[in-house]
Amino acid sequence: VARRGLSAETLASFEVGFAPDSWDATMNLLLERGFTRDDLVEAGMLVVKDTGSVYDRFRNRLMIPIRDGQGRVVGFGARGLAADAVPKYLNSPQGPIFDKSRLLFGLSHARRTIRESETAVIVEGYMDVMQAHQAGFTNVIAEMGTALTEAQLKLLSRYASRLILALDPDSAGQMATERGREVIERVSKAAAEQVSEEGVWEFDSAERDYRARLTTEFDAAGMLRYESRLGFDIRVITLPEGKDPDDLIRESPEDWAALVEGAMPIVEHVIRQTTEGKNLDDAKVKSQVAASIIPLIEDVADPVERSHYRQRLARLLRIPETTLFPKRQGAAGPAPARPARRPPPGPALPEAAHSPTRSREAFCLAALIQRPRLIYRVNRILAECLAPDEGSDGEAAQPEMPGLAWYLTVHDFAQPEHRQIFTAWLSALDQDAEDPLAWLRSGLDDPVTRTTIEEWERLPLDALLRKVTPPPADLSDEAIHDEVLRGLLELRSEQINSQIQELQFLMQETEDSGEMAAAQAYGATINRLLAARQRLWKAGKRYATPRGRAEARENDGRNRLHAKTA
């Protein structure tokens, strides 16, 4: 007690006492005061052995009285004073007088402040509560070593509209301990049961029994639904690593006050904890984060809050809101037209299915392997579109944005497997020791990738293009040229679109933080990307035509002549 800095006034206010290190001292004192042995057993002060004899339950412990909602002492929380005391905290046993599911430690002291502020801060320890009240934070209470229950929530609903859960980093932050998860899950479970009792929802008995068994999983979505029904605003604060409220309040009361003032809503808390330490430049990480948080956001009842969190997640992941929430965007309009009847598709090819972008990449990459000269034609067109004019002030080196590169790069392919194949194919073309295709096969260690290339060699390009079994007549060389060029320009345009969206999010963030120079730099790069996208669109219109093909052949011939002359 002295080490924790609790004053005599605080100890007197909470009536903290001491149980001697004796097997019968407490029993003898209470018997002298007129209580019977049966009274003491029923109150949990004595333990009955198998032989019928009794002994004191609490020995060499700091005794902390626990009161009911009316301020009456109904049990004790006893802190062991010996270093090897087991357990460290010992409560009165569950019984008709002491029911932990209906009690909140410190509520009799905190009730008035909670009613005035309409806010209750819930901590885990008795010492936390006493330290908080001593420092003037008199709306702090503690759960009884178990998760919050329906009865406790009903009790709090008389006084508070906002509940703030102050848990340690493991339980509130990382949700790593069962206890922390139980505290929050029980809030939603108990609220659901209360809603059921009040007749707002019609839970049948099976569902009610199922919900009663949910005690270990963090159900933030359920908590959001139920808090809106009950009128509770449930928030979370995460304590500094290695600190509990007792330590923090004793060392820095102002830091505790700031934490409580800055308590985060459930969704914001989950967003921060889900993304903390994650590489949000990784597409798979973005997908995992989105899958985890989107259902939670969609369960927010208030439409303004829901819209706020949608925008928050979109900016955080640098992905358009319409991509993250495609089904909920825009006002309701006329029913969509019935899709036209399509002929049954032919058997799908191993590589061509599942994604239009993946299929287009596979077709273009297979064409570049079967017809290597297409690489040089596409590179020439990209250089015409994206390289700065000779007389301009443009940089001589390749630009830092992959979308502005003057030739094909691995970034033009989204699939990791396709990037690996393209890199290997460029290396194969850059060597003269053996046939490029043989070099490519021998240079790939992954048997799955080798099988993919063998499949591309076996199938006609028109089969890859149409994603069905080969049709009776193959596509002409000119048509293949058109499709490859169109496909690669579309892939580059998609890459530019993605980079524009990411830069727009970054520009908004820098504007919001007042970094105007950085925002202007992002804006300039976006303008360059927009201009490049327009030139690529014009190139597709120009070259993917008979006249464009003739011009391309003429330029190829002129380039070969220049090369021979050189």
C-alpha distance (Angstrom), angle and dihedral (degrees) to the residues before:
residue distance angle dihedral
V1 . . .
A2 3.79 . .
R3 3.80 91.3 .
R4 3.79 91.2 53.0
G5 3.79 90.9 50.4
L6 3.80 97.5 -124.0
S7 3.79 109.7 164.2
A8 3.76 127.0 -133.0
E9 3.80 89.1 -111.6
T10 3.82 91.5 55.7
L11 3.82 92.3 47.8
A12 3.77 90.1 49.1
S13 3.79 92.7 47.4
F14 3.80 92.2 53.6
E15 3.87 90.9 36.1
V16 3.80 93.2 -128.0
G17 3.82 112.6 -174.3
F18 3.79 143.6 167.8
A19 3.82 135.3 -106.8
P20 3.86 111.5 -149.5
D21 3.79 121.5 -122.8
S22 3.79 91.7 -103.3
W23 3.79 137.0 111.8
D24 3.83 94.7 -134.9
A25 3.84 111.6 12.5
T26 3.82 94.4 102.5
M27 3.80 92.3 44.3
N28 3.82 92.9 51.1
L29 3.80 92.6 48.6
L30 3.81 93.4 50.3
L31 3.80 93.3 44.8
E32 3.81 88.4 53.7
R33 3.82 87.9 54.0
G34 3.78 92.6 58.1
F35 3.81 104.2 -94.3
T36 3.78 118.4 133.1
R37 3.78 125.7 -131.2
D38 3.81 90.3 -111.1
D39 3.82 89.8 52.8
L40 3.80 90.6 54.0
V41 3.81 93.4 46.8
E42 3.81 91.9 49.3
A43 3.82 90.6 48.2
G44 3.81 90.5 52.4
M45 3.80 95.3 -116.0
L46 3.81 93.8 118.6
V47 3.81 133.2 45.8
V48 3.82 118.5 -142.4
K49 3.81 115.6 -141.7
D50 3.80 124.6 -148.0
T51 3.79 88.7 -102.2
G52 3.81 90.5 58.9
S53 3.79 95.6 -110.0
V54 3.81 120.1 123.7
Y55 3.80 138.3 -143.5
D56 3.80 138.5 -176.6
R57 3.81 113.5 -77.3
F58 3.81 94.0 -155.1
R59 3.81 116.8 54.7
N60 3.81 128.4 166.4
R61 3.76 91.4 -6.5
L62 3.77 138.7 132.0
M63 3.81 104.7 -115.3
I64 3.81 118.2 -141.0
P65 3.81 114.6 -174.8
I66 3.80 117.0 -134.1
R67 3.79 117.6 -150.9
D68 3.76 134.4 -161.1
G69 3.79 125.0 -126.7
Q70 3.81 90.9 -78.8
G71 3.79 93.6 52.9
R72 3.83 96.8 -104.8
V73 3.81 118.3 141.7
V74 3.81 107.9 -114.7
G75 3.82 101.7 162.4
F76 3.77 148.0 -21.3
G77 3.75 140.9 -102.3
A78 3.80 106.3 -149.6
R79 3.82 122.3 -160.1
G80 3.80 113.9 -154.9
L81 3.80 113.2 -124.8
A82 3.80 98.2 -163.8
A83 3.80 116.2 87.6
D84 3.81 90.7 -125.0
A85 3.81 96.5 42.9
V86 3.81 111.8 146.4
P87 2.91 116.6 -130.8
K88 3.78 101.6 21.9
Y89 3.82 90.6 -147.9
L90 3.79 121.0 29.6
N91 3.79 120.8 -171.5
S92 3.77 129.0 -162.6
P93 3.82 110.4 -89.1
Q94 3.78 120.4 -93.4
G95 3.80 111.4 -94.0
P96 3.78 146.2 127.3
I97 3.82 91.7 -65.6
F98 3.81 101.2 36.1
D99 3.82 111.3 45.1
K100 3.81 110.2 166.4
S101 3.80 92.4 -165.3
R102 3.81 90.4 65.2
L103 3.81 100.5 41.3
L104 3.79 135.1 82.6
F105 3.78 117.9 -169.8
G106 3.80 113.9 -121.9
L107 3.81 95.8 12.6
S108 3.80 92.7 121.8
H109 3.83 88.6 57.1
A110 3.83 95.6 39.4
R111 3.79 101.0 40.8
R112 3.80 97.1 96.1
T113 3.82 95.3 47.2
I114 3.80 91.8 45.2
R115 3.79 90.5 52.6
E116 3.81 92.2 48.8
S117 3.81 95.4 45.9
E118 3.84 94.9 31.8
T119 3.81 85.6 -139.4
A120 3.79 130.3 110.2
V121 3.81 121.4 -169.4
I122 3.80 111.0 -153.3
V123 3.82 119.4 -155.1
E124 3.79 132.4 172.1
G125 3.81 106.2 -121.8
Y126 3.78 139.7 60.1
M127 3.80 91.2 -136.9
D128 3.80 89.5 53.6
V129 3.80 90.2 56.9
M130 3.80 95.5 47.9
Q131 3.80 92.6 46.5
A132 3.81 90.6 49.5
H133 3.80 93.8 50.2
Q134 3.79 91.2 47.3
A135 3.83 88.8 54.9
G136 3.80 91.9 49.5
F137 3.84 99.2 -99.5
T138 3.78 94.1 124.9
N139 3.81 99.2 164.9
V140 3.83 92.4 73.1
I141 3.82 120.3 113.1
A142 3.80 134.9 164.4
E143 3.75 135.5 -132.1
M144 3.78 114.7 -125.2
G145 3.78 101.6 -105.2
T146 3.81 90.5 -77.0
A147 3.76 134.6 81.9
L148 3.79 120.2 -77.4
T149 3.78 112.1 -84.8
E150 3.75 137.7 -154.1
A151 3.80 92.5 -105.3
Q152 3.81 91.4 52.1
L153 3.80 91.2 50.0
K154 3.79 91.4 49.8
L155 3.78 88.9 50.8
L156 3.81 92.2 50.4
S157 3.79 93.2 45.7
R158 3.81 88.3 70.4
Y159 3.79 90.5 65.3
A160 3.82 112.7 17.1
S161 3.78 138.6 52.0
R162 3.81 94.5 -178.8
L163 3.80 126.4 55.1
I164 3.80 120.3 -167.4
L165 3.80 116.8 -164.8
A166 3.80 111.1 -151.9
L167 3.78 105.3 -166.2
D168 3.77 133.6 159.9
P169 3.84 119.0 -96.3
D170 3.80 93.6 -98.2
S171 3.78 95.6 54.3
A172 3.80 104.1 29.3
G173 3.75 98.0 29.6
Q174 3.78 111.2 33.3
M175 3.80 96.0 17.0
A176 3.79 85.7 -137.0
T177 3.80 99.0 139.9
E178 3.77 125.6 66.9
R179 3.77 90.9 -133.0
G180 3.76 94.6 58.5
R181 3.77 90.9 47.8
E182 3.80 91.4 48.2
V183 3.78 93.0 53.1
I184 3.78 93.1 56.8
E185 3.80 96.1 35.9
R186 3.79 91.6 51.3
V187 3.78 89.7 55.1
S188 3.79 89.9 61.1
K189 3.80 94.4 39.5
A190 3.77 93.6 50.2
A191 3.78 92.2 44.7
A192 3.79 89.7 51.2
E193 3.77 90.8 52.7
Q194 3.80 91.4 48.2
V195 3.80 90.8 50.4
S196 3.79 88.0 50.7
E197 3.79 92.4 52.1
E198 3.80 92.0 49.2
G199 3.78 90.4 53.9
V200 3.81 97.7 -118.9
W201 3.79 91.8 125.0
E202 3.79 129.6 24.7
F203 3.81 106.0 -125.8
D204 3.76 113.4 177.2
S205 3.79 118.4 -141.4
A206 3.80 94.4 -100.3
E207 3.79 92.8 54.8
R208 3.79 91.2 44.6
D209 3.80 90.9 52.4
Y210 3.80 90.3 47.4
R211 3.79 92.3 51.8
A212 3.79 90.6 48.1
R213 3.81 89.1 60.5
L214 3.82 93.5 53.6
T215 3.79 102.8 101.2
T216 3.80 109.4 128.2
E217 3.80 107.8 43.0
F218 3.80 122.3 86.5
D219 3.81 104.1 -122.0
A220 3.79 102.7 -178.9
A221 3.80 91.1 158.9
G222 3.79 91.6 57.1
M223 3.78 90.3 46.6
L224 3.81 90.5 55.6
R225 3.78 92.7 50.8
Y226 3.77 93.6 48.3
E227 3.80 98.1 43.3
S228 3.80 89.1 57.0
R229 3.81 90.1 52.5
L230 3.81 93.8 47.9
G231 3.78 97.4 38.4
F232 3.81 93.8 -119.4
D233 3.80 120.7 143.4
I234 3.80 102.9 -152.6
R235 3.79 117.5 -164.9
V236 3.78 136.5 173.6
I237 3.79 134.8 -141.7
T238 3.78 123.0 -166.5
L239 3.78 115.7 -146.8
P240 3.81 122.4 -138.8
E241 3.78 115.0 -88.0
G242 3.79 111.9 -80.1
K243 3.82 94.4 10.0
D244 3.79 131.7 109.8
P245 3.80 124.5 -167.7
D246 3.81 91.0 -96.8
D247 3.83 91.9 57.4
L248 3.79 95.4 42.0
I249 3.79 96.5 47.3
R250 3.80 91.9 46.9
E251 3.81 93.7 48.3
S252 3.80 101.0 35.6
P253 3.82 119.3 5.2
E254 3.81 90.4 177.7
D255 3.81 91.0 58.8
W256 3.80 90.0 52.5
A257 3.80 91.0 49.9
A258 3.82 90.1 50.2
L259 3.81 91.5 50.4
V260 3.79 92.5 51.5
E261 3.79 91.6 45.6
G262 3.81 90.1 51.0
A263 3.82 96.9 45.5
M264 3.79 108.6 149.5
P265 3.80 128.0 -129.0
I266 3.77 114.2 -111.9
V267 3.81 96.8 -102.2
E268 3.79 94.1 48.0
H269 3.79 89.9 48.3
V270 3.81 92.0 51.3
I271 3.82 92.3 46.3
R272 3.80 92.0 53.2
Q273 3.78 95.6 44.1
T274 3.82 93.0 44.9
T275 3.81 93.7 51.2
E276 3.81 99.7 36.7
G277 3.80 110.3 120.5
K278 3.82 92.7 0.2
N279 3.81 123.6 131.7
L280 3.79 100.1 -121.1
D281 3.80 90.6 -174.7
D282 3.82 88.1 69.9
A283 3.80 111.1 92.7
K284 3.80 94.0 -147.8
V285 3.81 91.8 50.5
K286 3.81 89.3 50.9
S287 3.79 89.7 51.5
Q288 3.82 92.3 49.5
V289 3.80 92.6 48.0
A290 3.81 91.8 47.9
A291 3.81 92.4 48.6
S292 3.80 89.7 52.0
I293 3.80 99.2 46.3
I294 3.82 106.5 31.2
P295 3.85 95.3 72.8
L296 3.79 88.9 50.4
I297 3.80 92.6 51.8
E298 3.80 91.3 48.1
D299 3.81 89.2 56.6
V300 3.81 92.8 59.4
A301 3.79 104.9 113.5
D302 3.79 99.9 -155.7
P303 3.84 109.7 79.3
V304 3.82 93.7 -148.7
E305 3.79 92.4 51.9
R306 3.80 90.7 45.0
S307 3.80 91.9 52.1
H308 3.81 90.2 47.7
Y309 3.80 93.0 54.4
R310 3.81 92.6 45.1
Q311 3.79 89.6 56.1
R312 3.80 90.8 43.1
L313 3.81 92.9 54.8
A314 3.82 92.9 43.6
R315 3.80 92.0 53.6
L316 3.79 92.5 43.7
L317 3.81 93.8 52.6
R318 3.84 92.8 34.1
I319 3.78 90.7 -129.0
P320 3.82 123.9 128.7
E321 3.78 114.7 -96.4
T322 3.81 89.6 -128.8
T323 3.81 89.1 59.5
L324 3.80 94.1 50.4
F325 3.82 95.2 42.7
P326 3.81 106.4 26.1
K327 3.80 97.7 152.8
R328 3.79 96.9 51.2
Q329 3.81 102.0 48.2
G330 3.79 124.4 110.5
A331 3.75 132.8 5.8
A332 3.74 122.4 -61.6
G333 3.78 111.5 -86.3
P334 3.79 137.3 174.9
A335 3.76 117.6 -45.7
P336 3.79 112.2 -86.4
A337 3.76 116.9 -101.3
R338 3.75 117.3 -99.4
P339 3.80 108.7 -97.9
A340 3.77 116.4 -109.6
R341 3.74 116.5 -99.7
R342 3.77 110.7 -98.9
P343 3.78 128.8 -157.1
P344 3.78 113.9 -106.3
P345 3.80 109.6 -88.7
G346 3.76 121.9 -115.2
P347 3.80 122.6 -116.6
A348 3.80 110.5 -57.8
L349 3.76 119.2 -117.2
P350 3.82 119.1 -122.5
E351 3.82 96.3 -112.4
A352 3.75 103.4 27.1
A353 3.79 102.9 66.9
H354 3.78 139.3 82.2
S355 3.84 102.1 40.6
P356 3.83 134.9 36.9
T357 3.81 91.0 -143.4
R358 3.79 92.2 48.3
S359 3.79 91.2 48.1
R360 3.81 92.5 49.0
E361 3.81 90.6 48.6
A362 3.79 91.0 50.0
F363 3.80 92.6 50.1
C364 3.83 94.3 46.8
L365 3.80 93.9 45.3
A366 3.80 92.6 47.5
A367 3.82 89.0 50.2
L368 3.81 91.4 51.1
I369 3.80 89.5 52.5
Q370 3.79 95.1 46.1
R371 3.84 92.7 42.0
P372 3.83 109.0 27.9
R373 3.82 93.7 178.1
L374 3.81 88.1 71.6
I375 3.82 88.4 71.5
Y376 3.81 91.4 62.4
R377 3.80 93.0 45.5
V378 3.81 92.1 51.0
N379 3.81 91.4 45.6
R380 3.81 90.4 52.5
I381 3.81 91.2 52.8
L382 3.82 92.0 46.7
A383 3.80 90.1 50.7
E384 3.80 91.0 50.4
C385 3.81 90.1 50.8
L386 3.79 101.9 40.1
A387 3.83 111.1 22.2
P388 3.85 113.5 98.5
D389 3.78 118.4 -110.7
E390 3.78 115.9 -92.3
G391 3.79 91.8 -117.6
S392 3.80 95.7 44.3
D393 3.75 128.6 97.3
G394 3.81 90.8 -116.8
E395 3.74 119.3 135.1
A396 3.77 116.1 -91.2
A397 3.80 92.5 -143.7
Q398 3.78 124.2 74.5
P399 3.83 111.2 -83.2
E400 3.79 120.6 -103.1
M401 3.85 93.5 -119.5
P402 3.84 111.9 81.9
G403 3.80 90.0 -145.5
L404 3.82 89.4 65.0
A405 3.82 95.3 50.4
W406 3.82 113.3 131.1
Y407 3.77 94.7 -135.4
L408 3.80 140.0 28.8
T409 3.81 114.6 -65.8
V410 3.78 135.8 177.2
H411 3.82 87.5 -98.6
D412 3.79 89.1 70.7
F413 3.82 87.1 72.4
A414 3.81 120.7 64.4
Q415 3.81 98.2 -167.6
P416 3.85 114.2 85.9
E417 3.81 90.3 -142.6
H418 3.81 91.3 53.7
R419 3.80 91.5 48.0
Q420 3.79 89.7 53.3
I421 3.81 92.1 49.8
F422 3.82 93.7 46.6
T423 3.82 92.5 50.4
A424 3.80 90.8 49.1
W425 3.83 91.7 47.6
L426 3.81 92.5 53.2
S427 3.81 88.9 51.6
A428 3.80 89.9 48.7
L429 3.80 91.4 53.4
D430 3.78 91.0 47.0
Q431 3.83 94.4 60.1
D432 3.81 129.9 71.0
A433 3.80 101.4 -165.3
E434 3.81 96.7 96.0
D435 3.75 143.6 -6.5
P436 3.84 108.4 -56.5
L437 3.80 94.2 -129.5
A438 3.80 92.3 50.1
W439 3.81 89.4 46.6
L440 3.81 89.6 50.8
R441 3.82 93.4 51.6
S442 3.79 93.2 48.1
G443 3.80 93.5 44.3
L444 3.81 96.9 57.5
D445 3.79 114.1 85.7
D446 3.80 96.6 -174.8
P447 3.84 109.7 90.1
V448 3.82 91.2 -156.8
T449 3.80 91.1 56.5
R450 3.81 91.1 47.3
T451 3.81 89.1 51.8
T452 3.81 89.7 51.6
I453 3.81 91.7 53.9
E454 3.81 91.7 47.0
E455 3.81 88.5 52.3
W456 3.80 90.3 51.4
E457 3.80 90.5 50.7
R458 3.79 92.0 50.4
L459 3.81 97.9 47.2
P460 3.82 125.2 69.9
L461 3.79 113.1 -114.9
D462 3.79 92.2 -118.9
A463 3.80 88.8 60.0
L464 3.79 90.4 54.5
L465 3.76 89.9 46.4
R466 3.78 95.5 51.5
K467 3.82 94.4 37.7
V468 3.82 91.4 -136.2
T469 3.76 135.5 91.3
P470 3.82 113.2 -63.3
P471 3.84 113.3 -74.3
P472 3.84 120.9 -129.9
A473 3.80 94.5 -97.4
D474 3.80 125.4 42.6
L475 3.79 122.0 -131.0
S476 3.79 116.6 -100.3
D477 3.78 122.0 -107.9
E478 3.80 89.7 -108.7
A479 3.78 92.1 53.3
I480 3.81 91.1 48.3
H481 3.80 88.9 51.1
D482 3.81 90.9 51.3
E483 3.80 93.8 48.9
V484 3.81 95.0 46.4
L485 3.78 92.5 48.5
R486 3.80 92.5 45.4
G487 3.80 91.5 46.6
L488 3.81 95.6 49.3
L489 3.79 92.6 46.1
E490 3.81 89.3 50.5
L491 3.80 90.8 49.9
R492 3.79 90.3 51.4
S493 3.82 90.7 47.6
E494 3.82 90.5 51.3
Q495 3.79 89.0 51.8
I496 3.82 90.4 50.9
N497 3.82 90.7 48.8
S498 3.79 90.5 53.3
Q499 3.80 91.8 49.1
I500 3.82 91.4 48.2
Q501 3.80 91.2 52.9
E502 3.80 92.2 48.9
L503 3.80 92.1 48.4
Q504 3.81 91.1 48.7
F505 3.80 89.8 57.3
L506 3.81 91.2 47.0
M507 3.80 91.5 48.3
Q508 3.81 91.2 51.3
E509 3.81 91.3 50.0
T510 3.79 93.0 49.8
E511 3.82 91.7 47.0
D512 3.81 90.3 50.7
S513 3.82 90.5 51.3
G514 3.83 92.7 47.1
E515 3.84 96.3 -111.1
M516 3.79 94.0 137.5
A517 3.82 96.8 163.7
A518 3.80 91.0 56.6
A519 3.82 90.8 45.1
Q520 3.81 90.5 53.1
A521 3.81 90.7 49.9
Y522 3.81 90.3 52.2
G523 3.81 89.3 48.5
A524 3.80 91.9 52.5
T525 3.80 91.3 51.5
I526 3.82 90.6 48.6
N527 3.82 89.3 53.9
R528 3.81 90.5 51.6
L529 3.79 90.3 50.9
L530 3.81 92.4 48.4
A531 3.81 90.8 51.2
A532 3.81 90.6 47.9
R533 3.79 91.3 50.9
Q534 3.80 90.4 52.3
R535 3.81 91.9 50.8
L536 3.80 90.6 49.4
W537 3.80 90.1 52.3
K538 3.80 90.8 51.9
A539 3.82 90.4 47.5
G540 3.79 90.2 54.5
K541 3.79 90.4 52.2
R542 3.80 91.7 46.8
Y543 3.78 103.9 44.3
A544 3.81 103.5 31.9
T545 3.85 89.7 73.7
P546 3.84 134.0 80.2
R547 3.79 90.2 -102.4
G548 3.77 90.9 49.1
R549 3.79 91.4 50.5
A550 3.83 90.4 51.2
E551 3.79 90.4 50.8
A552 3.77 90.9 48.2
R553 3.82 91.6 51.8
E554 3.82 90.3 47.8
N555 3.78 91.5 51.2
D556 3.82 91.3 46.7
G557 3.80 89.8 53.2
R558 3.80 91.4 47.9
N559 3.82 90.5 49.8
R560 3.81 91.9 50.6
L561 3.84 89.9 50.4
H562 3.81 90.9 51.1
A563 3.79 89.6 48.8
K564 3.84 92.9 52.0
T565 3.80 91.2 47.0
A566 3.78 90.4 50.4
